[in-house]
Amino acid sequence: MDYEQLRIIIRRYLAQWRHGTLDEIAVQEKAEEIWDALDEEDVDVDKSHPHAAVLEVLHDLSVLGWRTIVREDIPAILRFLDASPADLSQAWRDYHAYWDGIDYEKRKQTLQGSSFYIL
């Protein structure tokens, strides 16, 4: 598995989503396709593995609708995705703190009319 190439692909999908050339459905479908093609040995890595953040983001995007990930989350995702190996431990804490800090009830209200998100 070429994790650096995977990071580039994920960044491209996120950039296209941010700029409106992909929507959340396409991002999830593309991430799901990649995730499903990975071998178990590719994804069964410890959080301390230098490329664990790439796999975490790929997995998150593959279940984007269930996780209620929206465009506004892209900067936090990119910060985590781009964390250096030396900063990975803090990046994991920051990433989890970001998701823990979201008001999901408010987000669900905002997404109420969407047929994509699983509310």
Secondary structure, DSSP 8 states (H G I E B T S, - for coil): --HHHHHHHHHHHHHHHHTTSS-HHHHHHHHHHHHHHS-HHHH---TTSTTHHHHHHHHHHHTHHHHT--GGGHHHHHHHHT--GGGHHHHHHHHHHHHHTS-HHHHHHHTTT-SSS--
